[in-house]
């Protein structure tokens, strides 16, 4: 599965791998895939748990 910037997904789960946070997401079509969590904008959309992928990763603060 690949996602375009701004795609809406539902976060199904989350896992740490090598110290990095990854999110298991589902598309509206039901496709599942893992996304580096820093690429998700975790703001609820329309009162639901949908997330919108930002245009670029958030700065790490370094």
mmJSON file of the N, C-alpha and C atoms, coordinates in Angstrom:
{"data_MODEL":{"atom_site":{
"group_PDB":["ATOM","ATOM","ATOM","ATOM","ATOM","ATOM","ATOM","ATOM","ATOM","ATOM","ATOM","ATOM","ATOM","ATOM","ATOM","ATOM","ATOM","ATOM","ATOM","ATOM","ATOM","ATOM","ATOM","ATOM","ATOM","ATOM","ATOM","ATOM","ATOM","ATOM","ATOM","ATOM","ATOM","ATOM","ATOM","ATOM","ATOM","ATOM","ATOM","ATOM","ATOM","ATOM","ATOM","ATOM","ATOM","ATOM","ATOM","ATOM","ATOM","ATOM","ATOM","ATOM","ATOM","ATOM","ATOM","ATOM","ATOM","ATOM","ATOM","ATOM","ATOM","ATOM","ATOM","ATOM","ATOM","ATOM","ATOM","ATOM","ATOM","ATOM","ATOM","ATOM","ATOM","ATOM","ATOM","ATOM","ATOM","ATOM","ATOM","ATOM","ATOM","ATOM","ATOM","ATOM","ATOM","ATOM","ATOM","ATOM","ATOM","ATOM","ATOM","ATOM","ATOM","ATOM","ATOM","ATOM","ATOM","ATOM","ATOM","ATOM","ATOM","ATOM","ATOM","ATOM","ATOM","ATOM","ATOM","ATOM","ATOM","ATOM","ATOM","ATOM","ATOM","ATOM","ATOM","ATOM","ATOM","ATOM","ATOM","ATOM","ATOM","ATOM","ATOM","ATOM","ATOM","ATOM","ATOM","ATOM","ATOM","ATOM","ATOM","ATOM","ATOM","ATOM","ATOM","ATOM","ATOM","ATOM","ATOM","ATOM","ATOM","ATOM","ATOM","ATOM","ATOM","ATOM","ATOM","ATOM","ATOM","ATOM","ATOM","ATOM","ATOM","ATOM","ATOM","ATOM","ATOM","ATOM","ATOM","ATOM","ATOM","ATOM","ATOM","ATOM","ATOM","ATOM","ATOM","ATOM","ATOM","ATOM","ATOM","ATOM","ATOM","ATOM","ATOM","ATOM","ATOM","ATOM","ATOM","ATOM","ATOM","ATOM","ATOM","ATOM","ATOM","ATOM"],
"id":[1,2,3,4,5,6,7,8,9,10,11,12,13,14,15,16,17,18,19,20,21,22,23,24,25,26,27,28,29,30,31,32,33,34,35,36,37,38,39,40,41,42,43,44,45,46,47,48,49,50,51,52,53,54,55,56,57,58,59,60,61,62,63,64,65,66,67,68,69,70,71,72,73,74,75,76,77,78,79,80,81,82,83,84,85,86,87,88,89,90,91,92,93,94,95,96,97,98,99,100,101,102,103,104,105,106,107,108,109,110,111,112,113,114,115,116,117,118,119,120,121,122,123,124,125,126,127,128,129,130,131,132,133,134,135,136,137,138,139,140,141,142,143,144,145,146,147,148,149,150,151,152,153,154,155,156,157,158,159,160,161,162,163,164,165,166,167,168,169,170,171,172,173,174,175,176,177,178,179,180,181,182,183,184,185,186],
"type_symbol":["N","C","C","N","C","C","N","C","C","N","C","C","N","C","C","N","C","C","N","C","C","N","C","C","N","C","C","N","C","C","N","C","C","N","C","C","N","C","C","N","C","C","N","C","C","N","C","C","N","C","C","N","C","C","N","C","C","N","C","C","N","C","C","N","C","C","N","C","C","N","C","C","N","C","C","N","C","C","N","C","C","N","C","C","N","C","C","N","C","C","N","C","C","N","C","C","N","C","C","N","C","C","N","C","C","N","C","C","N","C","C","N","C","C","N","C","C","N","C","C","N","C","C","N","C","C","N","C","C","N","C","C","N","C","C","N","C","C","N","C","C","N","C","C","N","C","C","N","C","C","N","C","C","N","C","C","N","C","C","N","C","C","N","C","C","N","C","C","N","C","C","N","C","C","N","C","C","N","C","C","N","C","C","N","C","C"],
"label_atom_id":["N","CA","C","N","CA","C","N","CA","C","N","CA","C","N","CA","C","N","CA","C","N","CA","C","N","CA","C","N","CA","C","N","CA","C","N","CA","C","N","CA","C","N","CA","C","N","CA","C","N","CA","C","N","CA","C","N","CA","C","N","CA","C","N","CA","C","N","CA","C","N","CA","C","N","CA","C","N","CA","C","N","CA","C","N","CA","C","N","CA","C","N","CA","C","N","CA","C","N","CA","C","N","CA","C","N","CA","C","N","CA","C","N","CA","C","N","CA","C","N","CA","C","N","CA","C","N","CA","C","N","CA","C","N","CA","C","N","CA","C","N","CA","C","N","CA","C","N","CA","C","N","CA","C","N","CA","C","N","CA","C","N","CA","C","N","CA","C","N","CA","C","N","CA","C","N","CA","C","N","CA","C","N","CA","C","N","CA","C","N","CA","C","N","CA","C","N","CA","C","N","CA","C","N","CA","C","N","CA","C","N","CA","C","N","CA","C"],
"label_alt_id":[null,null,null,null,null,null,null,null,null,null,null,null,null,null,null,null,null,null,null,null,null,null,null,null,null,null,null,null,null,null,null,null,null,null,null,null,null,null,null,null,null,null,null,null,null,null,null,null,null,null,null,null,null,null,null,null,null,null,null,null,null,null,null,null,null,null,null,null,null,null,null,null,null,null,null,null,null,null,null,null,null,null,null,null,null,null,null,null,null,null,null,null,null,null,null,null,null,null,null,null,null,null,null,null,null,null,null,null,null,null,null,null,null,null,null,null,null,null,null,null,null,null,null,null,null,null,null,null,null,null,null,null,null,null,null,null,null,null,null,null,null,null,null,null,null,null,null,null,null,null,null,null,null,null,null,null,null,null,null,null,null,null,null,null,null,null,null,null,null,null,null,null,null,null,null,null,null,null,null,null,null,null,null,null,null,null],
"label_comp_id":["UNK","UNK","UNK","UNK","UNK","UNK","UNK","UNK","UNK","UNK","UNK","UNK","UNK","UNK","UNK","UNK","UNK","UNK","UNK","UNK","UNK","UNK","UNK","UNK","UNK","UNK","UNK","UNK","UNK","UNK","UNK","UNK","UNK","UNK","UNK","UNK","UNK","UNK","UNK","UNK","UNK","UNK","UNK","UNK","UNK","UNK","UNK","UNK","UNK","UNK","UNK","UNK","UNK","UNK","UNK","UNK","UNK","UNK","UNK","UNK","UNK","UNK","UNK","UNK","UNK","UNK","UNK","UNK","UNK","UNK","UNK","UNK","UNK","UNK","UNK","UNK","UNK","UNK","UNK","UNK","UNK","UNK","UNK","UNK","UNK","UNK","UNK","UNK","UNK","UNK","UNK","UNK","UNK","UNK","UNK","UNK","UNK","UNK","UNK","UNK","UNK","UNK","UNK","UNK","UNK","UNK","UNK","UNK","UNK","UNK","UNK","UNK","UNK","UNK","UNK","UNK","UNK","UNK","UNK","UNK","UNK","UNK","UNK","UNK","UNK","UNK","UNK","UNK","UNK","UNK","UNK","UNK","UNK","UNK","UNK","UNK","UNK","UNK","UNK","UNK","UNK","UNK","UNK","UNK","UNK","UNK","UNK","UNK","UNK","UNK","UNK","UNK","UNK","UNK","UNK","UNK","UNK","UNK","UNK","UNK","UNK","UNK","UNK","UNK","UNK","UNK","UNK","UNK","UNK","UNK","UNK","UNK","UNK","UNK","UNK","UNK","UNK","UNK","UNK","UNK","UNK","UNK","UNK","UNK","UNK","UNK"],
"label_asym_id":["A","A","A","A","A","A","A","A","A","A","A","A","A","A","A","A","A","A","A","A","A","A","A","A","A","A","A","A","A","A","A","A","A","A","A","A","A","A","A","A","A","A","A","A","A","A","A","A","A","A","A","A","A","A","A","A","A","A","A","A","A","A","A","A","A","A","A","A","A","A","A","A","A","A","A","A","A","A","A","A","A","A","A","A","A","A","A","A","A","A","A","A","A","A","A","A","A","A","A","A","A","A","A","A","A","A","A","A","A","A","A","A","A","A","A","A","A","A","A","A","A","A","A","A","A","A","A","A","A","A","A","A","A","A","A","A","A","A","A","A","A","A","A","A","A","A","A","A","A","A","A","A","A","A","A","A","A","A","A","A","A","A","A","A","A","A","A","A","A","A","A","A","A","A","A","A","A","A","A","A","A","A","A","A","A","A"],
"label_entity_id":["1","1","1","1","1","1","1","1","1","1","1","1","1","1","1","1","1","1","1","1","1","1","1","1","1","1","1","1","1","1","1","1","1","1","1","1","1","1","1","1","1","1","1","1","1","1","1","1","1","1","1","1","1","1","1","1","1","1","1","1","1","1","1","1","1","1","1","1","1","1","1","1","1","1","1","1","1","1","1","1","1","1","1","1","1","1","1","1","1","1","1","1","1","1","1","1","1","1","1","1","1","1","1","1","1","1","1","1","1","1","1","1","1","1","1","1","1","1","1","1","1","1","1","1","1","1","1","1","1","1","1","1","1","1","1","1","1","1","1","1","1","1","1","1","1","1","1","1","1","1","1","1","1","1","1","1","1","1","1","1","1","1","1","1","1","1","1","1","1","1","1","1","1","1","1","1","1","1","1","1","1","1","1","1","1","1"],
"label_seq_id":[1,1,1,2,2,2,3,3,3,4,4,4,5,5,5,6,6,6,7,7,7,8,8,8,9,9,9,10,10,10,11,11,11,12,12,12,13,13,13,14,14,14,15,15,15,16,16,16,17,17,17,18,18,18,19,19,19,20,20,20,21,21,21,22,22,22,23,23,23,24,24,24,25,25,25,26,26,26,27,27,27,28,28,28,29,29,29,30,30,30,31,31,31,32,32,32,33,33,33,34,34,34,35,35,35,36,36,36,37,37,37,38,38,38,39,39,39,40,40,40,41,41,41,42,42,42,43,43,43,44,44,44,45,45,45,46,46,46,47,47,47,48,48,48,49,49,49,50,50,50,51,51,51,52,52,52,53,53,53,54,54,54,55,55,55,56,56,56,57,57,57,58,58,58,59,59,59,60,60,60,61,61,61,62,62,62],
"pdbx_PDB_ins_code":[null,null,null,null,null,null,null,null,null,null,null,null,null,null,null,null,null,null,null,null,null,null,null,null,null,null,null,null,null,null,null,null,null,null,null,null,null,null,null,null,null,null,null,null,null,null,null,null,null,null,null,null,null,null,null,null,null,null,null,null,null,null,null,null,null,null,null,null,null,null,null,null,null,null,null,null,null,null,null,null,null,null,null,null,null,null,null,null,null,null,null,null,null,null,null,null,null,null,null,null,null,null,null,null,null,null,null,null,null,null,null,null,null,null,null,null,null,null,null,null,null,null,null,null,null,null,null,null,null,null,null,null,null,null,null,null,null,null,null,null,null,null,null,null,null,null,null,null,null,null,null,null,null,null,null,null,null,null,null,null,null,null,null,null,null,null,null,null,null,null,null,null,null,null,null,null,null,null,null,null,null,null,null,null,null,null],
"Cartn_x":[0.857,0.0,0.896,0.555,1.235,0.166,0.537,-0.408,0.084,-0.825,-0.502,-0.557,0.179,0.099,-1.347,-1.776,-3.134,-4.137,-3.683,-4.593,-5.124,-6.382,-6.978,-6.857,-6.4,-6.254,-6.759,-7.049,-7.455,-6.292,-5.873,-4.787,-5.362,-4.807,-5.275,-4.418,-3.134,-2.217,-0.933,-0.033,1.239,2.29,3.546,4.628,5.948,6.847,8.202,9.112,9.96,10.956,12.255,13.289,14.596,14.461,13.575,13.398,12.541,11.982,11.134,9.691,8.757,7.327,6.72,6.061,5.378,3.898,3.047,1.6,1.066,0.233,-0.491,-1.744,-1.917,-3.041,-3.872,-5.122,-6.051,-6.615,-6.655,-7.258,-8.772,-9.485,-10.937,-11.298,-10.388,-10.631,-10.317,-9.779,-9.472,-8.045,-7.209,-5.81,-5.092,-4.192,-3.416,-1.958,-1.279,0.149,0.739,2.07,2.782,3.306,3.178,3.62,4.489,5.615,6.433,5.563,5.358,4.367,4.629,5.885,6.188,5.554,5.172,4.541,3.043,2.465,1.036,0.75,-0.28,-0.806,-1.975,-1.768,-2.746,-3.798,-4.466,-5.561,-6.851,-7.805,-9.07,-9.742,-10.308,-11.002,-12.488,-13.318,-14.776,-15.206,-14.497,-14.88,-14.605,-13.936,-13.619,-12.135,-11.655,-10.25,-9.438,-9.923,-9.18,-8.007,-6.905,-5.705,-5.373,-4.716,-4.316,-2.794,-2.211,-0.755,-0.298,0.678,1.149,1.968,2.276,3.045,4.493,5.05,6.417,6.534,7.565,7.693,7.871,7.423,7.645,9.117,9.639,11.035,11.205,12.375,12.63,12.962,13.141,13.428,14.914,15.745,17.203,17.755],
"Cartn_y":[-1.171,0.0,1.225,2.228,3.52,4.59,5.663,6.735,8.046,8.806,10.157,11.101,12.195,13.203,13.638,13.736,14.151,13.014,11.775,10.633,10.454,10.088,9.809,8.323,8.016,6.63,6.489,5.269,4.972,4.234,4.731,4.075,2.867,1.695,0.435,0.037,0.295,-0.097,0.697,0.372,1.088,0.146,0.352,-0.521,0.238,-0.06,0.486,-0.521,-0.026,-0.868,-0.079,-0.606,0.065,1.478,1.641,2.933,3.914,3.501,4.371,3.896,4.865,4.547,4.379,3.246,2.937,2.728,3.117,2.969,2.03,1.089,0.235,1.002,1.237,2.039,1.263,1.697,1.102,2.218,1.969,2.928,2.733,3.643,3.497,2.213,1.738,0.52,-0.735,-0.567,-1.704,-2.216,-1.548,-1.956,-1.627,-2.519,-2.31,-2.077,-1.265,-1.05,-0.309,-0.344,0.344,1.67,2.71,4.064,4.566,5.195,5.828,6.894,6.777,7.6,9.098,9.507,10.936,11.52,10.67,11.141,11.362,11.001,11.176,12.472,13.134,14.289,13.758,13.551,12.845,13.762,14.486,15.362,14.726,14.448,13.865,14.744,14.095,14.779,14.483,15.507,15.338,14.504,14.646,13.942,12.455,11.974,10.559,10.362,9.158,8.862,8.854,9.499,9.557,10.506,10.188,11.001,11.439,12.558,13.066,13.108,12.533,12.551,13.942,14.527,15.868,15.869,17.038,17.181,16.727,16.874,16.463,16.064,15.288,14.88,16.067,15.92,16.951,17.004,18.203,18.285,17.514,16.926,16.125,16.975,18.279,19.169,19.272,18.686,18.77,20.038],
"Cartn_z":[0.0,0.0,0.0,-0.794,-0.721,-0.558,0.114,0.407,-0.18,-0.723,-1.183,0.02,-0.054,1.007,1.182,2.439,2.742,2.797,2.551,2.616,4.035,4.132,5.443,5.734,6.933,7.366,8.788,9.163,10.539,11.199,12.371,13.105,13.826,13.533,14.091,15.295,15.219,16.28,16.199,17.106,17.168,17.728,17.311,17.76,17.693,18.61,18.575,17.882,16.991,16.342,16.286,16.892,16.938,17.499,18.494,19.137,18.37,17.248,16.42,16.516,16.526,16.644,15.251,15.028,13.778,14.068,13.131,13.291,12.217,12.635,11.692,11.303,9.997,9.525,8.518,8.377,7.423,6.543,5.246,4.323,4.298,3.643,3.497,2.751,1.891,1.121,1.933,3.152,4.002,3.885,3.07,2.962,4.258,4.696,5.916,5.57,6.381,6.196,7.375,7.485,8.554,8.042,8.861,8.53,9.67,9.333,10.357,11.018,12.323,13.029,12.909,12.718,12.573,11.314,10.358,9.127,9.283,10.428,10.648,11.39,10.977,11.696,12.503,13.784,14.616,15.212,14.364,14.775,14.281,15.191,14.736,13.674,12.674,11.584,11.716,11.725,11.806,13.013,14.136,15.347,15.32,14.28,14.165,14.488,14.349,14.602,13.312,12.25,11.003,11.136,10.464,10.496,9.079,8.951,7.655,7.593,6.544,6.398,5.984,6.698,6.364,5.088,4.569,3.341,3.528,4.706,4.982,6.449,6.815,8.208,9.134,10.359,11.355,11.72,12.03,12.478,13.782,13.955,15.149,16.357,16.187,17.303,17.588,16.725,16.92,16.358],
"occupancy":[1.0,1.0,1.0,1.0,1.0,1.0,1.0,1.0,1.0,1.0,1.0,1.0,1.0,1.0,1.0,1.0,1.0,1.0,1.0,1.0,1.0,1.0,1.0,1.0,1.0,1.0,1.0,1.0,1.0,1.0,1.0,1.0,1.0,1.0,1.0,1.0,1.0,1.0,1.0,1.0,1.0,1.0,1.0,1.0,1.0,1.0,1.0,1.0,1.0,1.0,1.0,1.0,1.0,1.0,1.0,1.0,1.0,1.0,1.0,1.0,1.0,1.0,1.0,1.0,1.0,1.0,1.0,1.0,1.0,1.0,1.0,1.0,1.0,1.0,1.0,1.0,1.0,1.0,1.0,1.0,1.0,1.0,1.0,1.0,1.0,1.0,1.0,1.0,1.0,1.0,1.0,1.0,1.0,1.0,1.0,1.0,1.0,1.0,1.0,1.0,1.0,1.0,1.0,1.0,1.0,1.0,1.0,1.0,1.0,1.0,1.0,1.0,1.0,1.0,1.0,1.0,1.0,1.0,1.0,1.0,1.0,1.0,1.0,1.0,1.0,1.0,1.0,1.0,1.0,1.0,1.0,1.0,1.0,1.0,1.0,1.0,1.0,1.0,1.0,1.0,1.0,1.0,1.0,1.0,1.0,1.0,1.0,1.0,1.0,1.0,1.0,1.0,1.0,1.0,1.0,1.0,1.0,1.0,1.0,1.0,1.0,1.0,1.0,1.0,1.0,1.0,1.0,1.0,1.0,1.0,1.0,1.0,1.0,1.0,1.0,1.0,1.0,1.0,1.0,1.0,1.0,1.0,1.0,1.0,1.0,1.0],
"B_iso_or_equiv":[0.0,0.0,0.0,0.0,0.0,0.0,0.0,0.0,0.0,0.0,0.0,0.0,0.0,0.0,0.0,0.0,0.0,0.0,0.0,0.0,0.0,0.0,0.0,0.0,0.0,0.0,0.0,0.0,0.0,0.0,0.0,0.0,0.0,0.0,0.0,0.0,0.0,0.0,0.0,0.0,0.0,0.0,0.0,0.0,0.0,0.0,0.0,0.0,0.0,0.0,0.0,0.0,0.0,0.0,0.0,0.0,0.0,0.0,0.0,0.0,0.0,0.0,0.0,0.0,0.0,0.0,0.0,0.0,0.0,0.0,0.0,0.0,0.0,0.0,0.0,0.0,0.0,0.0,0.0,0.0,0.0,0.0,0.0,0.0,0.0,0.0,0.0,0.0,0.0,0.0,0.0,0.0,0.0,0.0,0.0,0.0,0.0,0.0,0.0,0.0,0.0,0.0,0.0,0.0,0.0,0.0,0.0,0.0,0.0,0.0,0.0,0.0,0.0,0.0,0.0,0.0,0.0,0.0,0.0,0.0,0.0,0.0,0.0,0.0,0.0,0.0,0.0,0.0,0.0,0.0,0.0,0.0,0.0,0.0,0.0,0.0,0.0,0.0,0.0,0.0,0.0,0.0,0.0,0.0,0.0,0.0,0.0,0.0,0.0,0.0,0.0,0.0,0.0,0.0,0.0,0.0,0.0,0.0,0.0,0.0,0.0,0.0,0.0,0.0,0.0,0.0,0.0,0.0,0.0,0.0,0.0,0.0,0.0,0.0,0.0,0.0,0.0,0.0,0.0,0.0,0.0,0.0,0.0,0.0,0.0,0.0],
"pdbx_formal_charge":[null,null,null,null,null,null,null,null,null,null,null,null,null,null,null,null,null,null,null,null,null,null,null,null,null,null,null,null,null,null,null,null,null,null,null,null,null,null,null,null,null,null,null,null,null,null,null,null,null,null,null,null,null,null,null,null,null,null,null,null,null,null,null,null,null,null,null,null,null,null,null,null,null,null,null,null,null,null,null,null,null,null,null,null,null,null,null,null,null,null,null,null,null,null,null,null,null,null,null,null,null,null,null,null,null,null,null,null,null,null,null,null,null,null,null,null,null,null,null,null,null,null,null,null,null,null,null,null,null,null,null,null,null,null,null,null,null,null,null,null,null,null,null,null,null,null,null,null,null,null,null,null,null,null,null,null,null,null,null,null,null,null,null,null,null,null,null,null,null,null,null,null,null,null,null,null,null,null,null,null,null,null,null,null,null,null],
"auth_seq_id":[1,1,1,2,2,2,3,3,3,4,4,4,5,5,5,6,6,6,7,7,7,8,8,8,9,9,9,10,10,10,11,11,11,12,12,12,13,13,13,14,14,14,15,15,15,16,16,16,17,17,17,18,18,18,19,19,19,20,20,20,21,21,21,22,22,22,23,23,23,24,24,24,25,25,25,26,26,26,27,27,27,28,28,28,29,29,29,30,30,30,31,31,31,32,32,32,33,33,33,34,34,34,35,35,35,36,36,36,37,37,37,38,38,38,39,39,39,40,40,40,41,41,41,42,42,42,43,43,43,44,44,44,45,45,45,46,46,46,47,47,47,48,48,48,49,49,49,50,50,50,51,51,51,52,52,52,53,53,53,54,54,54,55,55,55,56,56,56,57,57,57,58,58,58,59,59,59,60,60,60,61,61,61,62,62,62],
"auth_comp_id":["UNK","UNK","UNK","UNK","UNK","UNK","UNK","UNK","UNK","UNK","UNK","UNK","UNK","UNK","UNK","UNK","UNK","UNK","UNK","UNK","UNK","UNK","UNK","UNK","UNK","UNK","UNK","UNK","UNK","UNK","UNK","UNK","UNK","UNK","UNK","UNK","UNK","UNK","UNK","UNK","UNK","UNK","UNK","UNK","UNK","UNK","UNK","UNK","UNK","UNK","UNK","UNK","UNK","UNK","UNK","UNK","UNK","UNK","UNK","UNK","UNK","UNK","UNK","UNK","UNK","UNK","UNK","UNK","UNK","UNK","UNK","UNK","UNK","UNK","UNK","UNK","UNK","UNK","UNK","UNK","UNK","UNK","UNK","UNK","UNK","UNK","UNK","UNK","UNK","UNK","UNK","UNK","UNK","UNK","UNK","UNK","UNK","UNK","UNK","UNK","UNK","UNK","UNK","UNK","UNK","UNK","UNK","UNK","UNK","UNK","UNK","UNK","UNK","UNK","UNK","UNK","UNK","UNK","UNK","UNK","UNK","UNK","UNK","UNK","UNK","UNK","UNK","UNK","UNK","UNK","UNK","UNK","UNK","UNK","UNK","UNK","UNK","UNK","UNK","UNK","UNK","UNK","UNK","UNK","UNK","UNK","UNK","UNK","UNK","UNK","UNK","UNK","UNK","UNK","UNK","UNK","UNK","UNK","UNK","UNK","UNK","UNK","UNK","UNK","UNK","UNK","UNK","UNK","UNK","UNK","UNK","UNK","UNK","UNK","UNK","UNK","UNK","UNK","UNK","UNK","UNK","UNK","UNK","UNK","UNK","UNK"],
"auth_asym_id":["A","A","A","A","A","A","A","A","A","A","A","A","A","A","A","A","A","A","A","A","A","A","A","A","A","A","A","A","A","A","A","A","A","A","A","A","A","A","A","A","A","A","A","A","A","A","A","A","A","A","A","A","A","A","A","A","A","A","A","A","A","A","A","A","A","A","A","A","A","A","A","A","A","A","A","A","A","A","A","A","A","A","A","A","A","A","A","A","A","A","A","A","A","A","A","A","A","A","A","A","A","A","A","A","A","A","A","A","A","A","A","A","A","A","A","A","A","A","A","A","A","A","A","A","A","A","A","A","A","A","A","A","A","A","A","A","A","A","A","A","A","A","A","A","A","A","A","A","A","A","A","A","A","A","A","A","A","A","A","A","A","A","A","A","A","A","A","A","A","A","A","A","A","A","A","A","A","A","A","A","A","A","A","A","A","A"],
"auth_atom_id":["N","CA","C","N","CA","C","N","CA","C","N","CA","C","N","CA","C","N","CA","C","N","CA","C","N","CA","C","N","CA","C","N","CA","C","N","CA","C","N","CA","C","N","CA","C","N","CA","C","N","CA","C","N","CA","C","N","CA","C","N","CA","C","N","CA","C","N","CA","C","N","CA","C","N","CA","C","N","CA","C","N","CA","C","N","CA","C","N","CA","C","N","CA","C","N","CA","C","N","CA","C","N","CA","C","N","CA","C","N","CA","C","N","CA","C","N","CA","C","N","CA","C","N","CA","C","N","CA","C","N","CA","C","N","CA","C","N","CA","C","N","CA","C","N","CA","C","N","CA","C","N","CA","C","N","CA","C","N","CA","C","N","CA","C","N","CA","C","N","CA","C","N","CA","C","N","CA","C","N","CA","C","N","CA","C","N","CA","C","N","CA","C","N","CA","C","N","CA","C","N","CA","C","N","CA","C","N","CA","C","N","CA","C","N","CA","C"],
"pdbx_PDB_model_num":[1,1,1,1,1,1,1,1,1,1,1,1,1,1,1,1,1,1,1,1,1,1,1,1,1,1,1,1,1,1,1,1,1,1,1,1,1,1,1,1,1,1,1,1,1,1,1,1,1,1,1,1,1,1,1,1,1,1,1,1,1,1,1,1,1,1,1,1,1,1,1,1,1,1,1,1,1,1,1,1,1,1,1,1,1,1,1,1,1,1,1,1,1,1,1,1,1,1,1,1,1,1,1,1,1,1,1,1,1,1,1,1,1,1,1,1,1,1,1,1,1,1,1,1,1,1,1,1,1,1,1,1,1,1,1,1,1,1,1,1,1,1,1,1,1,1,1,1,1,1,1,1,1,1,1,1,1,1,1,1,1,1,1,1,1,1,1,1,1,1,1,1,1,1,1,1,1,1,1,1,1,1,1,1,1,1]
}}}
